[in-house]
Amino acid sequence: MSSIRTTLFACAAGLALGAFTLTMNGSAAAEPQAEGIYELRTYTAAEGKLDALEARFKNHTMKLFEKHGMKNVIYWKPTNAETSKNTLIYVLWHKSEDAAKASFAAFRKDPDWVAAKSESEKDGSLTIPGGVVSVYMKATDWSPKLR
């Protein structure tokens, strides 16, 4: 699984910087920012719980991220048969790494998040132990400009 995760990171990181002209639900994705950082997050769902994890993101998490200053950029599902049944990959934008940490701290304490998490995990965690991996990224000065 480690080599699969490494491959996913390499592919997703490359795609992340070119994905900002894509749309989500018919509306423009979060506008690219010259300043700030991007965060690539990969979740590995527990057996049979990917649908519940995706539902929690669609119905609760994305709105709460925005409420706490995090910009949703894009969400992906792998096309590889093995990883597509348990993996969710997404990118957030933050003003800085410190801002990201502060946003997540506030998010985790939000009563709406606590309730959504509790309800969605009444039959156990939606992710495997160690199943959430985060990488902060900043474009190089020689990277193509975001559109």
Contacts in CASP RR format, 6 or more apart in sequence:
PFRMAT RR
TARGET T0000
AUTHOR 0000-0000-0000
METHOD contacts of the structure
MODEL  1
MSSIRTTLFACAAGLALGAFTLTMNGSAAAEPQAEGIYELRTYTAAEGKL
DALEARFKNHTMKLFEKHGMKNVIYWKPTNAETSKNTLIYVLWHKSEDAA
KASFAAFRKDPDWVAAKSESEKDGSLTIPGGVVSVYMKATDWSPKLR
1 44 0 8 1.000
4 80 0 8 1.000
4 82 0 8 1.000
4 83 0 8 1.000
5 42 0 8 1.000
5 44 0 8 1.000
5 133 0 8 1.000
8 42 0 8 1.000
8 78 0 8 1.000
8 83 0 8 1.000
8 87 0 8 1.000
8 89 0 8 1.000
9 40 0 8 1.000
9 42 0 8 1.000
9 133 0 8 1.000
9 135 0 8 1.000
12 40 0 8 1.000
12 42 0 8 1.000
12 76 0 8 1.000
12 89 0 8 1.000
12 91 0 8 1.000
13 40 0 8 1.000
13 135 0 8 1.000
13 137 0 8 1.000
15 76 0 8 1.000
16 38 0 8 1.000
16 40 0 8 1.000
16 73 0 8 1.000
16 74 0 8 1.000
16 91 0 8 1.000
16 137 0 8 1.000
17 38 0 8 1.000
17 139 0 8 1.000
17 143 0 8 1.000
17 144 0 8 1.000
17 146 0 8 1.000
18 144 0 8 1.000
18 146 0 8 1.000
19 29 0 8 1.000
19 73 0 8 1.000
19 74 0 8 1.000
19 91 0 8 1.000
20 29 0 8 1.000
20 30 0 8 1.000
20 31 0 8 1.000
20 32 0 8 1.000
20 73 0 8 1.000
20 74 0 8 1.000
20 146 0 8 1.000
20 147 0 8 1.000
21 29 0 8 1.000
21 147 0 8 1.000
22 29 0 8 1.000
22 74 0 8 1.000
23 29 0 8 1.000
24 72 0 8 1.000
24 74 0 8 1.000
24 75 0 8 1.000
29 72 0 8 1.000
29 73 0 8 1.000
29 74 0 8 1.000
30 71 0 8 1.000
30 72 0 8 1.000
30 73 0 8 1.000
30 93 0 8 1.000
32 93 0 8 1.000
32 146 0 8 1.000
32 147 0 8 1.000
33 71 0 8 1.000
33 93 0 8 1.000
34 146 0 8 1.000
35 95 0 8 1.000
36 93 0 8 1.000
36 94 0 8 1.000
36 95 0 8 1.000
36 96 0 8 1.000
36 138 0 8 1.000
37 93 0 8 1.000
37 94 0 8 1.000
37 95 0 8 1.000
37 96 0 8 1.000
37 97 0 8 1.000
37 100 0 8 1.000
37 136 0 8 1.000
37 137 0 8 1.000
37 138 0 8 1.000
38 73 0 8 1.000
38 91 0 8 1.000
38 92 0 8 1.000
38 93 0 8 1.000
38 94 0 8 1.000
38 136 0 8 1.000
38 137 0 8 1.000
38 138 0 8 1.000
38 139 0 8 1.000
39 91 0 8 1.000
39 92 0 8 1.000
39 93 0 8 1.000
39 94 0 8 1.000
39 100 0 8 1.000
39 134 0 8 1.000
39 135 0 8 1.000
39 136 0 8 1.000
39 137 0 8 1.000
40 89 0 8 1.000
40 90 0 8 1.000
40 91 0 8 1.000
40 134 0 8 1.000
40 135 0 8 1.000
40 137 0 8 1.000
41 89 0 8 1.000
41 90 0 8 1.000
41 91 0 8 1.000
41 92 0 8 1.000
41 132 0 8 1.000
41 133 0 8 1.000
41 134 0 8 1.000
41 135 0 8 1.000
42 87 0 8 1.000
42 88 0 8 1.000
42 89 0 8 1.000
42 131 0 8 1.000
42 132 0 8 1.000
42 133 0 8 1.000
43 53 0 8 1.000
43 87 0 8 1.000
43 88 0 8 1.000
43 89 0 8 1.000
43 127 0 8 1.000
43 131 0 8 1.000
43 132 0 8 1.000
44 86 0 8 1.000
44 87 0 8 1.000
44 127 0 8 1.000
44 128 0 8 1.000
44 130 0 8 1.000
44 131 0 8 1.000
44 132 0 8 1.000
45 52 0 8 1.000
45 53 0 8 1.000
45 86 0 8 1.000
45 87 0 8 1.000
45 88 0 8 1.000
45 126 0 8 1.000
45 127 0 8 1.000
45 128 0 8 1.000
46 86 0 8 1.000
46 124 0 8 1.000
46 125 0 8 1.000
46 126 0 8 1.000
46 127 0 8 1.000
46 128 0 8 1.000
47 86 0 8 1.000
48 85 0 8 1.000
48 86 0 8 1.000
49 125 0 8 1.000
49 126 0 8 1.000
49 127 0 8 1.000
50 85 0 8 1.000
50 86 0 8 1.000
50 87 0 8 1.000
50 88 0 8 1.000
52 120 0 8 1.000
52 126 0 8 1.000
53 88 0 8 1.000
53 120 0 8 1.000
53 126 0 8 1.000
53 127 0 8 1.000
54 88 0 8 1.000
55 120 0 8 1.000
56 116 0 8 1.000
56 117 0 8 1.000
56 120 0 8 1.000
56 126 0 8 1.000
57 75 0 8 1.000
57 88 0 8 1.000
57 90 0 8 1.000
59 116 0 8 1.000
60 112 0 8 1.000
60 113 0 8 1.000
60 116 0 8 1.000
60 120 0 8 1.000
61 113 0 8 1.000
61 116 0 8 1.000
62 72 0 8 1.000
64 107 0 8 1.000
64 110 0 8 1.000
64 112 0 8 1.000
64 113 0 8 1.000
64 116 0 8 1.000
65 71 0 8 1.000
65 72 0 8 1.000
65 92 0 8 1.000
65 103 0 8 1.000
65 107 0 8 1.000
66 72 0 8 1.000
67 107 0 8 1.000
67 110 0 8 1.000
68 103 0 8 1.000
68 104 0 8 1.000
68 106 0 8 1.000
68 107 0 8 1.000
68 110 0 8 1.000
69 94 0 8 1.000
69 99 0 8 1.000
69 103 0 8 1.000
70 92 0 8 1.000
70 93 0 8 1.000
70 94 0 8 1.000
70 100 0 8 1.000
70 103 0 8 1.000
70 104 0 8 1.000
70 107 0 8 1.000
71 92 0 8 1.000
71 93 0 8 1.000
71 94 0 8 1.000
72 90 0 8 1.000
72 92 0 8 1.000
73 90 0 8 1.000
73 91 0 8 1.000
73 92 0 8 1.000
73 93 0 8 1.000
74 90 0 8 1.000
74 91 0 8 1.000
75 88 0 8 1.000
75 89 0 8 1.000
75 90 0 8 1.000
76 88 0 8 1.000
76 89 0 8 1.000
76 90 0 8 1.000
77 84 0 8 1.000
77 87 0 8 1.000
77 88 0 8 1.000
77 89 0 8 1.000
78 84 0 8 1.000
78 87 0 8 1.000
78 89 0 8 1.000
92 100 0 8 1.000
94 100 0 8 1.000
94 103 0 8 1.000
97 136 0 8 1.000
100 136 0 8 1.000
107 113 0 8 1.000
120 126 0 8 1.000
139 146 0 8 1.000
END
